[in-house]
Amino acid sequence: MADLHVQGGKPLSGTIIPSGNKNSVLPIFCATLLTNEPVTLRNVPDITDLNKLVAFLTSQGSRIDWDRANGVMRLDHSGFRSTLANDELPSDMRSTVLLFPALLHRLRRITILANAKGCSLGVREIDPHLEILGALGATVGSGDPLVIALPSGFAGARHWCDYMSVTVTENFAMAAALAKGESTLINAASEPHVQELCAALVAMGAKIDGLGTSMIRITGVDTLHGADIAIGTDYHEIVTFLALGAITGGEVRVRKALPHHFDLIVRAFAKLGVVVEHETGPDGDSVAVVRRGQRLKIEEPYTSNLLPKIEAAPWPYFSVDLLPLMIALAVRCDGTIHFWNKVYENGFSWIPELAKFGAHAVVSDPHRLIVFGNRPLRPAVVDSPYIIRAAVALAMVAAAIPGKSVVRHAEIIQRAHPRFVENLRSLGAEMEWK
């Protein structure tokens, strides 16, 4: 367990470069197992889930050379063994599900636990993954552990998802890339990291149409080849740095920004009185900027009898993962605002910890929250939930309050932000892991 100690009340200012996207690197890393040819990944973030996956594949015979200092990883799975040690997959992280297509392609049979771990946002069911694999030719036994078999390889199919699931869409793309014939997924997720995985598969020889839309068509190929793939910037981390600048009254510039993904994000910031600008940096890259002197006043809607609101749902809606950062920012704003999480039934479970700082917030139901902003705040010792962005949100509020606060058990932050403390120190923050 690691506690985050924060000496708050200091404006955070400076220029920073975000890391590679955790939600992109994990599926792309798993997709490299679909080929025996060497693959190079660049801008690879040093996060805990990836370290676990590296350890697992290395134990199975893969050769992985990871230059952490430069963020370069070279992979060669040609020596991957034909059986799993102890017939087991890693069971302590949700991203293990992303190994299913490649392992079935190679081994024809895997055994899994019916209930995988992840974070505390709510129940993460395995059924949609089994449905998609079943549609593409796999058979699933009963009981726990579950036995999944692929006796004749993946076969093309048409499937309509119950809802837009990121990891289900990613598993479909990986399985369909090597399936016989054409496959179509309707109601597919279209998040930036799903688009990145599909682009990586195309770089490896896959044939994919509809990238970035809710309908993906894939024509299977016999084999995938090696490639040199750069992991894109993490837009979650871009938003985190901008929000920290705004909440502390500083000026933060984030390089390698992604303005083409920021329309709704910029509008969400604006609803809280924060202006996000994009400009061209010295190297020609895009720079996102939050300047000093933000109003931090909730924007009133023209429909005056309704509360202002920020609602989050699957992309292209405002991202659910970013909602806790907006909630933390709203705590410092003048006014009242309604947040609506349309995905997770446990997304507001951490709000009692936020209240320990003096924040006023009412959980209307498992999906809706009202924040009454700009109430007197005080340093506090709070307990982080097992939700990455909620832990970050608590750290944000702590950074904005003069005095020492502690966010206990905050190590989940390291699942997505490999240099969280180091990056914030470079902006002037006083914080450390203990």
N, C-alpha and C positions, 0 to 999 in steps of 0.2 A: 504494500500500500504506500502511496506517496501523497503528501499534503502540499498544497500550493500556498505559500505565505506571500501576502501582497501588502506592500506599504503604499496605500493609495493616495489620491488627491493631486497627482502630478500630471500636467498635460503631456500626452504622448505625441511626439513629432519626429518626422524624418522620412526617409525613403527606404522602401523594403521590396524584396523580390519574393513572391510566394513560392511554395514548394509545388511539386507535381501532385496531381489529383489522386488522393487515396481511392476514390470510387472508380477511377479509370485504371490505375495500375493493377489493382487486384484481379479484375476479369481479364485484362490483357496478359498479365503474368500467367494466369491459368490457360489462356488460349494458346500460349507458346507450346504447351504440351501436346497440341494437335499436330505438331510436325517434328520430324527427326532432324531437320536442318537447323543450323545455328541461328539464333535470334538475338539481336542487341536491343536493349531498352535504354532510353536516355531520360534524364530528369526524373529519376526514380527516387521517391521519398523513402526515408528510413523509418518505417512505421512498424508497429508491433505485429499486426496481422501478416504483413509481408514477410517478416522475419520467420514467423511460424510456418508459412507456406514454403519458404526457401528450405528450412530445416527438413520439412517433410519430403519434398521432392529430392533433395540431396540424399536423404536416407534411402531413397528408392533407386538411386543410381544416376540421377541427373547431375551434370556438371554445371555449376553456377558460379561464375566469377563476378563478384559485386564490388565495384569500386565506390564505396559509400561517399568518399570525399568529393567525387566528381559526379555522383548520381548516375553511374553507368553500370548496367548489368548485362553480362553475356551468358546466354543459356544454350545448353546442348543436351537434349533429352534422348539422344540415340542410344544411350546405355541404360535407359529406364527399364527396371525389371518387370517381368511379366506377371508377377504376383505381389500382393501387398504384404508387408511385414505385419503379422498378427491380424491380417485381414481388416485393418482398421484405418479410418481417416481421422484427421484432427477433429475433435468434438467440441472445442472450446471457443469457436468463432463461427459466425454466420457465413462468412465468405467461403467456407468449405464447400457449400453447395455449388460453387462455380467450377469445382473440379469434376463434377459428375460427367459432363459430356466427354471431356478428354480421357478420363479414366475408363469410361465405358467403351470408347472407341479403341483404346489400347488393350484393355483387359477382358472386355465382354461381360464382366460381372463384378459388381461391387456390393459391399454390405455397409449400410449406414444406420445411424440412430434416427429415430422418427422425430426427435425434438432437438434441434441444434440451438446453440447459444448465440447471442448477439448482444444487443443493448436492451434497455428496459422500456422501450417505447410501447410495446404491446406484443401480442402473440404473433410470431412469424411462422406461418404455416408452411409445411413442406409439400402439401398436396398439389399446388399449382405446378411445382417443378416436376413432380411425378406424372402429372397429366401431360405436360409438354413432352417429356421423354417417352411416355407411353404412346402419344400420338405419332412420334417419330420412330417407333419400332421397338421400344424397350418393353420388357415385362416386369411387373412389380409384385413381389410376394407379400404375404401378410405377416403381422407380428412386429416386434421390436427387438432386435434390429431388423431392418428391412433388407431384402435381397433384390437388387435390380440387375436384370440380365439383358444383354443385347446380342442374341444369337446370330443374327444375320446382318448386323450393321444398321446404321440409321437409314430410314426411308423417308422420302419427301411426303409432306402432308399439309393440310390446311387446318389451322387452329384459331379459335376466337377466345381470347383471354377474358376471364371474368372481370378483371380490372387491370390497370396499367402497372404491372410489376416490373421494376428495373431488373432484378436478378433473373426472373423468369424470361424476360426478353433476351437477356444476355445468354442464358443457357440455350434458348431457341437458336440464336444466331450461331453459337459455337457448334451445336449439333447439326443444324441444317447445312452448315458450310460444307460438311463432308457426307451429307445424305445423298442417296440415289434419287435423282429427279428434282422437282421444284417444290419449295415449301413456302407457305404464306402465313404470316402471323397478323391477325387483326386485333386492334386495341393494344398495340405494342407501346411500351414506354419509349420516350424520346429524349430523356435527359442528356445533357452534354456528355456524360461519361458513357452512356449507351452509344451515342454517336461515335465517340472515340474508339470504343471496342470494335464497332462495325468497320470503321476506317482502318484499324489495325488488321482485321481479318482480310479486308480487301488488299492491303499491302502484302499479305501472305498468300494471296491468290484466290480469295473467295469472291463470289459473284453476288453482290447485294444491291438491290434497288429499294428505294424508299427511305434511305437513311435520314433520320431526323423527323420522320412522320409516324403516324399511328398505324401504318400498314407497311410491313416489311416483306419483300419477296426475295428469296434466296434460291439460286440454282446451284445444286451441289457439285463439287469437283472431286476428283479422285484423291488428290493429295494437296496439302498446303506446303508452301516453301518458306525459307527463312526470310527475314526482313530486318530493317533498321528502323525502329519506331521510337518517336519522342512522345513522352507522356505530357499531356497538356497541363497548363496552370490550373491550380485548384481555385475555382471561383468561390467556394466556401471560405477559403482563407483570405481571399481578396476582400470579401465582405467583412470578415472578422477584423482585419486591420483597419478598414475604413470606419467601422462602428466603434472601435476602440479610440480612434482619433476623435470622433464626434462626441462620445460620452465623456471623455476626459478634457475636452476643450482644446485639443491640440490640432496640428495640421499634418496629415499623413498622406504620403504619395506611394502608390502601389504600382510597381512596374509589371510588364507582361500581363496587363489587364485584358479582359475579354469583353469589349463593349457590345459585341453582337449578341451576348447572352444577358445583357444588363438592363434591358428596357423596363421590365417589371421591378427589378431590384432597385433601380434609380427611383421609380415611382413610390416604392415602399419607403425608402429613405425620405422622400419628399413629404410623405404623409406625417413624418415625425419632425419636420422642420429642418431636414438635413439635405444640403445640395451636394450631389456627387457630380464632379466634372471629369471629362476624359480629354486628354491632350496627347500630343505626340512627344515621346521622349527623345533623348539625344541619339539613341541607336535606331530610331524609327519605330520603336515598339509603342504600344498604347499604355498610357499611365492614367490610373484612376486617382482622383484627388478629393480629399475632404479638407477644406480650409478652416482656419480658426474662425471663431465668432459665429458658429451655427446657432440658429434661433432656438432649436429644441422646443418647438411648439407644435402641438398636434394640429394638423390642417383640418378645418371644419368642412364637411361636405355641403354641397348646395342643397341637398335634401336635409333641412335643418332638424327635423324630428327623428333622425337616425344617428346612431353613433358612428364616427369614423371607424373603418375596419381594415384590417389586413388579413386576407384569407389565403390559405396555403393548401395546395393539392398537387397531384402529379404534374410534371412539366408538360406543357408550357405555362402552367400556373406558377405563382410564386412558390419557391421551393420550401417544403416542409422543414428541411434541415436548417434553414436560415431563420425560422420563426423565433426560436429562443433568443437570437441576437437582437431582433427587433423588439422583443418583449423587454429585454434588459435596457435597451435604449429608451423605450417608452417610460420606464420608471423615472428617468431624469427629465422628461418632457412636461411642459405645461399642457394640461388637458386630460381627456379621457378617451380611451380607444378600445375597440373590440378586436380580439384575435380569434381566428377560426381555423383550427387544424382539422382538415377534412380526411385525414389518413389514419393517424394513430390514436387509439383509445386511451393511451397512457401518456400522452405527450405533455401533459401539464402536471404530472405527479411531483415535480420539483418545486412548484410554486411556494409551498410552505417554507422552503429554505430561502427563497427570495424574500419572503416576509420578515425573516430574521434581520435583514438589513433595514427594515422599516418600510419596505415597499407595500403599497396598498393594491391588492389584486384579488379579484373574485373569480373562482372557477365556476362558471354557470352550469356546465355539464362536462363530460369527459372531452368534448371537442371544442368548447368555447370558453374564452377568458376575457375579462374586462380589467384593464389596468387604469388606475387613477394616478396620474403622474405627478411628479415634482413634490412628493411628500418628503418630510425630513428623513434623511438616511443616516445610518450610523455603522461603524465597523462591526463585523460579526464573525463568528466561527460557524460555518455552514457545512453541511454534508452533501457532497456531489452525488447525484444519481448516476447510474450506469448508462448515461446518455451523453454523447460527445458534446453536442452543441449546448446542452443545458449546463454542463460543467464549464464551458467557455463563457456562457452568459453570466454565471455566478462570478467568474473571475473578472469579467467586464465591470460589473457593478462594484466589486471590491476595488478595482483600479480607480474608480471615479470618486470614492469616498476617502477623505483625509483620515489617516490612521491605519492601524494594522488589522487586516482581516486574514482569515485562514479558510481555504476551500479544502476540506478533508476528502481523502480518497479520490483525488482528481486525476489519477494516472490515466483514466480513459481518454483524456485529451491527447495523449501520445499515440492513440490509435489513428489519429488523423493529422496531427500537427507535430512533426518530428522535432522541430526546434522552437517550440512555442515560447518558452521562457527566454531563450537566447534572442529570438526575434524581437520580443517586446522590450527586453533590456536595451537593444540597439535603438529603440524609440524613446528611451528614457525611463522605462518602468523599473520599479524596485520590486522584484519578486524572485522567489527561489523555491526549488523543490526541497522538502525535508521529509 
